[in-house]
Amino acid sequence: MKILISGAGITGNALAFWLSKLGHTVTIVERFPDLRASGLQIDLRGYGVEVLKRMGLEQAFRERSIPEQGMEMVDKTGRRRAFFPANESSSVKLGFSSDWEIMRGDLCRIIYDITKTRANYIFGVSIDAFKEEGNAVEVRFTDGSASQFDLVVGADGQGSRTRKLMLGPNAPDAFHPMSGMYVGYFTIPRPIQDGEKYIATSYLAPGGRGIMTRRHNDHEIQAYVGGRTNSERLKASLRGDINERKEALREMLRDAGWQTDEILESLTAADNFYCERMGQVRLDHWSRGQIVLVGDAAYCPSAMTGMGTTSGIVGSYVLAGEIGRHCDGPGADLAEAGTTDSLLAALEAYEKVFRPFMLQVQGSVSLDEGRWDKFSSTAFGIAVLNTLMGIASLFRLDLLSRFTSDIVKDWNLPTYEELDRDQ
């Protein structure tokens, strides 16, 4: 089949990897002028690790992985109140960090480098419009060109334009925000000091605010800043000027304590700053006709789950696997193999197989602020939380393993013999 993928991120590249292995003609359009090998630290869990291994990319991942040694929690004076060492596959899971940590851009490039000779990448172009014509989808691009495809896939993220075109102009927004939760991300030049380790540091401030820093190399650190706010200025700035966004975030975090002032000062010169509103994408159906969504475009679980990358990689594997099973595999109906009917059956099976996975992932967090969130945003509540975390770290209690463990239960990763074949 002739397949178009919108979005050359981790999910889009992973899907292109599998579909091109099946022998389909794959085109990927990316609105940015080149590969966006940016973004901060991510991890893989459970089934995401297994899919990466099936791709044969474990060694490449290991060569670029981040040796994070654990996470500490500090109070406003910088005093360590708790420390959780990194999880290792051979040890009891107790911490926030795992041995499958990597920078987003590195993983994106790992998959792209092995896929770029098997698929056609077009940068600086995106989908402008599409319509189904008979057994094909007629697509018009932003550069004025047009072409026909058997399948169009939206892998273009949380704010997916493909999703909006698929649903139509009057459809309600599929993005459901968490209660006033915003997070900004950027890096800060900071050479590693003698004796310093690769340790994430987390700080909670009154008012539902927080900061986390993580080191990924010897010359810079990552900063994650944000929290809950009703700031209309910050909300409006997401659609406007980046400097206004920075100022709105500074206003939100003013007088938060610890290293806040120093970190916010570094925000001024940050050229890789990104800010988003936390939330989830929830849809009744992930496809319509010969248009289908995958990854954050279909079921963004929010960064609060820590499962976004894993969900995208596993989802792309299941989508490609069901296409292989229904359209290419020995079990496909010979009368329908390669037809629109077999493709639609594959898209239906993709959703049937993978939706139970995503229901668990998305259900692991609440979109609304609960009583514990309100309590833990007070100075007293933070002091109680720090004390509890200190006790947990002292006695090695399992409180943080949900951040590195696969939270999906009673679901099995399918095996697709079509994807195991050599090219």
C-alpha positions in Angstrom: 0.0 0.0 0.0 0.9 3.6 -0.4 0.9 5.1 3.1 1.3 8.7 4.4 2.4 9.4 7.9 2.1 13.0 9.3 4.8 13.6 11.9 8.4 12.5 12.1 8.6 12.1 15.9 9.3 8.9 17.8 5.9 7.4 17.1 5.8 8.3 13.4 9.3 7.0 12.8 8.6 3.8 14.7 5.5 3.2 12.6 7.5 3.9 9.4 10.1 1.4 10.6 7.5 -1.4 10.8 5.4 -0.5 7.8 8.4 -0.2 5.5 9.6 -3.6 6.8 6.2 -5.0 5.6 7.1 -3.7 2.2 4.6 -0.8 2.0 5.6 2.5 0.3 5.8 4.9 3.2 6.0 8.7 3.0 6.5 10.8 6.2 5.8 14.6 6.1 7.1 16.8 8.9 6.2 20.5 9.2 9.5 21.4 10.7 12.4 22.0 8.2 14.5 19.1 9.6 14.3 16.3 12.1 13.3 17.6 15.5 16.0 15.9 17.5 15.2 18.0 20.6 13.3 17.5 23.8 14.3 16.5 27.3 14.6 13.2 29.1 12.2 10.3 28.5 12.1 6.6 29.4 10.7 3.4 28.2 8.8 0.9 30.3 7.7 -2.7 30.1 6.2 -3.3 26.7 7.9 -0.3 25.2 11.3 -1.9 26.0 10.1 -5.2 24.5 9.1 -3.5 21.2 12.4 -1.7 21.1 14.2 -5.0 21.4 12.0 -6.5 18.6 13.2 -3.6 16.5 16.8 -4.6 17.2 17.6 -1.2 18.7 18.6 -2.1 22.3 22.3 -1.7 21.7 21.9 1.7 20.0 19.7 2.8 22.9 22.2 1.6 25.5 25.0 3.6 23.7 23.0 6.8 24.2 21.2 6.2 27.5 21.6 8.5 30.4 23.2 7.0 33.5 20.9 8.6 36.0 21.7 7.3 39.5 18.5 8.2 41.3 16.2 11.0 42.5 16.4 13.2 45.6 13.8 15.3 47.2 14.9 18.6 48.8 13.2 21.3 50.9 13.4 25.0 50.3 16.8 25.2 52.0 18.2 22.6 49.6 18.4 19.9 52.3 17.9 16.4 51.1 14.8 14.9 52.6 14.7 11.6 50.6 16.7 9.7 48.1 15.6 6.9 45.8 18.3 5.1 43.8 17.7 4.2 40.1 15.7 1.1 39.3 17.7 -1.7 37.7 16.0 -4.6 35.9 17.7 -7.0 38.3 16.8 -5.2 41.5 13.7 -4.4 43.5 11.9 -1.5 42.0 11.9 1.4 44.4 12.8 4.6 42.5 11.9 7.2 40.0 14.8 6.7 37.6 15.3 3.5 35.5 18.0 2.1 33.3 16.0 2.9 30.2 16.5 6.7 30.3 17.4 8.7 27.2 17.0 12.1 25.6 14.0 12.3 23.3 16.0 13.6 20.4 18.5 10.7 20.7 15.7 8.1 20.5 14.1 9.9 17.6 17.3 10.0 15.6 18.1 6.3 16.4 14.8 5.2 14.8 15.1 7.8 12.0 18.7 6.8 11.0 17.6 3.2 10.4 14.3 4.2 8.6 15.4 7.0 6.4 16.6 4.7 3.6 13.4 2.7 3.7 10.9 5.5 3.7 10.5 8.9 2.0 10.9 11.8 4.4 9.7 15.2 3.3 10.5 18.1 5.7 9.0 21.6 5.8 5.7 20.2 4.6 2.4 19.2 6.3 -1.1 18.1 5.4 -3.3 21.0 4.4 -6.5 19.0 3.6 -7.7 15.6 2.6 -10.8 13.8 1.4 -11.6 10.2 0.6 -12.2 9.5 -3.1 -13.3 6.0 -3.7 -10.7 3.6 -2.4 -8.0 6.3 -1.9 -7.4 9.4 0.1 -6.6 12.6 -1.9 -4.2 14.7 0.1 -3.3 18.3 -0.5 -0.1 19.6 1.1 1.0 23.0 2.3 3.5 23.4 -0.5 0.6 23.2 -3.0 1.3 19.6 -4.2 -1.2 16.8 -4.0 -1.1 13.0 -4.0 -3.3 9.9 -3.4 -2.7 7.4 -0.6 -4.3 4.2 0.6 -3.9 5.1 4.2 -3.2 8.4 6.0 -1.8 8.2 9.6 -1.8 11.1 12.0 1.3 10.8 14.3 1.6 14.6 14.8 1.2 14.9 18.5 -1.1 16.2 21.2 -2.3 19.1 19.0 -2.6 17.0 15.9 -3.9 18.8 12.8 -4.6 15.4 11.2 -7.0 14.7 14.1 -8.8 18.0 13.6 -9.2 17.4 9.9 -10.4 13.8 10.5 -13.0 14.9 13.1 -14.2 18.0 11.1 -14.5 21.7 12.0 -17.4 21.5 14.4 -16.2 18.5 16.4 -15.5 19.1 20.1 -11.9 19.4 21.2 -10.5 15.9 21.9 -7.9 17.4 24.3 -9.0 17.3 27.9 -6.8 19.5 30.1 -5.8 18.6 33.6 -6.9 21.1 36.2 -4.7 24.1 35.6 -1.5 22.1 35.2 1.4 23.6 33.1 5.0 22.5 32.7 7.9 24.3 31.0 11.0 22.5 29.9 14.5 23.8 29.0 18.2 23.2 29.5 20.8 25.2 31.5 24.5 25.3 30.9 26.1 24.0 34.1 29.4 22.1 34.0 29.5 19.1 36.3 31.4 19.6 39.6 33.9 17.3 41.2 32.1 14.5 43.0 28.7 15.5 41.4 26.6 12.6 40.3 23.8 12.1 37.7 20.9 12.6 40.2 17.5 14.1 39.6 16.5 16.7 42.2 12.8 17.4 42.9 11.5 20.4 44.9 7.9 21.1 45.8 6.7 24.6 46.7 3.5 25.9 48.2 0.7 26.8 45.8 1.0 23.5 43.8 4.3 24.5 42.2 7.4 22.4 41.6 10.8 22.2 40.0 12.9 19.3 38.9 16.4 19.3 37.5 18.2 16.3 35.8 21.7 16.0 34.5 22.1 14.3 31.1 25.7 15.2 30.2 28.8 16.8 31.8 28.0 20.4 30.6 24.3 21.0 31.1 21.2 20.1 33.1 17.5 19.9 32.3 14.9 22.0 34.1 11.3 21.2 34.5 9.2 24.0 36.1 5.5 24.4 36.6 2.5 23.4 38.6 -1.2 24.3 38.9 -2.4 27.8 38.2 -5.5 29.7 37.1 -3.3 32.2 35.3 -5.1 33.5 32.2 -1.9 35.1 31.1 -0.1 31.7 31.0 -3.1 30.1 29.2 -3.2 32.8 26.6 0.6 32.8 26.1 0.5 29.2 24.8 -0.9 30.6 21.6 1.4 33.7 21.5 4.9 35.0 21.9 7.4 32.7 23.5 8.8 35.6 25.6 5.4 36.3 27.0 5.2 32.6 27.9 8.4 32.8 29.8 7.3 35.9 31.7 4.0 34.2 32.6 5.8 31.2 33.9 8.2 33.4 36.0 5.1 35.2 37.4 3.7 31.8 38.4 6.9 30.6 40.1 7.9 33.9 41.8 9.2 33.4 45.4 8.9 29.6 45.2 12.1 29.1 47.1 15.2 26.8 46.7 17.0 27.6 43.4 13.9 29.0 41.7 15.4 32.5 41.1 18.6 31.1 39.6 16.7 28.7 37.4 14.3 31.3 36.1 17.2 33.6 35.4 18.6 31.0 33.1 15.2 30.8 31.4 15.8 34.1 29.7 18.5 32.8 27.4 17.1 29.3 26.9 16.6 28.7 23.1 15.0 25.3 23.6 12.2 26.3 25.9 8.9 24.6 25.5 5.8 24.9 27.7 2.6 22.8 27.5 -0.7 22.4 29.3 -1.0 19.0 30.8 -3.9 16.9 29.7 -5.1 13.9 27.7 -6.5 13.2 24.3 -9.6 11.0 24.5 -11.5 9.8 21.4 -14.3 7.4 21.0 -12.7 6.2 17.8 -9.1 6.4 16.6 -9.9 6.1 12.9 -12.4 7.2 10.3 -12.4 5.5 7.0 -8.8 5.3 5.7 -7.6 7.9 8.2 -6.1 6.7 11.5 -4.4 8.2 14.5 -1.5 6.9 16.6 0.5 8.0 19.7 -0.3 11.4 21.3 -2.6 12.4 18.4 -5.0 9.6 19.3 -4.5 8.9 23.0 -2.0 11.3 24.7 -1.9 10.1 28.3 -0.1 13.2 29.6 3.4 13.5 30.9 2.0 12.8 34.4 1.7 9.1 33.5 5.3 8.8 32.2 3.9 6.5 29.6 3.7 8.8 26.5 6.7 7.4 24.7 6.0 3.8 25.6 2.3 4.2 24.5 3.4 5.7 21.1 6.0 2.9 20.4 3.7 0.1 21.4 0.7 1.6 19.6 2.7 1.9 16.4 3.8 -1.7 16.7 0.2 -2.9 17.2 -1.1 -0.8 14.3 1.6 -2.1 11.9 1.1 -5.6 13.2 -2.6 -5.6 12.5 -2.1 -4.1 9.1 0.4 -7.0 8.4 -2.0 -9.6 9.8 -5.0 -8.5 7.9 -3.5 -7.2 4.7 -0.2 -9.2 4.2 -0.2 -12.2 6.5 -1.0 -15.8 5.7 -4.2 -15.6 7.7 -5.6 -12.7 5.6 -8.6 -13.4 3.4 -7.1 -13.9 0.0 -10.2 -12.4 -1.6 -9.8 -9.2 0.5 -6.1 -9.0 1.1 -4.8 -5.6 0.0 -8.3 -4.2 -0.4 -10.0 -1.4 1.5 -12.1 -3.9 3.4 -9.0 -5.7 4.8 -7.4 -2.3 5.7 -10.6 -1.2 7.6 -10.6 -4.6 9.4 -7.0 -3.9 10.4 -7.8 -0.5 11.8 -10.7 -1.9 13.8 -8.5 -4.7 15.2 -5.8 -2.1 16.1 -8.3 -0.3 18.3 -9.8 -3.4 19.8 -6.3 -4.8 20.8 -4.8 -1.5 22.0 -7.6 0.4 23.6 -7.6 -1.8 26.8 -3.9 -0.8 27.2 -4.6 2.9 26.9 -7.6 2.8 29.2 -5.4 1.7 32.0 -2.6 4.2 31.2 -5.0 7.1 31.0 -6.9 6.0 34.0 -3.8 6.0 36.2 -4.1 9.8 36.6 -7.0 12.1 37.3 -7.7 15.2 35.2 -9.2 17.0 38.3 -7.3 18.2 41.4 -8.1 15.9 44.3 -7.9 16.4 48.0 -4.4 15.1 48.3 -3.3 17.6 45.5 -4.8 20.5 47.5 -3.2 19.3 50.8 0.2 18.7 49.3 0.3 22.2 47.8 0.4 23.8 51.3 3.6 24.3 53.3 2.4 21.9 55.9 1.3 19.3 53.4 4.7 19.5 51.7 6.5 19.1 55.0 4.4 16.0 55.7 5.1 14.6 52.2 8.8 15.2 52.6 8.8 13.4 55.9 6.8 10.4 54.5 9.2 10.2 51.5 12.2 10.3 53.9 10.8 7.4 55.9 10.1 5.5 52.6 13.6 6.0 51.3 15.1 5.0 54.7 13.2 1.7 54.9 13.2 1.2 51.1 9.5 1.2 50.7 8.0 0.9 47.3 6.3 4.3 46.7 7.8 5.5 43.4 8.1 2.4 41.3 4.9 3.4 39.4 7.1 6.0 37.7 9.3 3.3 36.1 7.2 0.2 36.2 4.6 -0.7 33.5 1.3 0.2 35.0 -0.7 -2.0 32.5 -2.0 -5.2 33.9 -3.7 -8.2 32.3 -2.7 -7.2 28.8 -0.3 -9.1 26.6 1.8 -7.7 23.8 0.8 -9.5 20.6 3.4 -11.2 18.5 3.0 -10.6 14.7 4.9 -13.1 12.6 4.6 -10.7 9.6 6.8 -8.2 11.5 9.4 -10.8 12.4 10.2 -11.6 8.8 13.5 -10.5 7.2 13.2 -7.9 4.6 
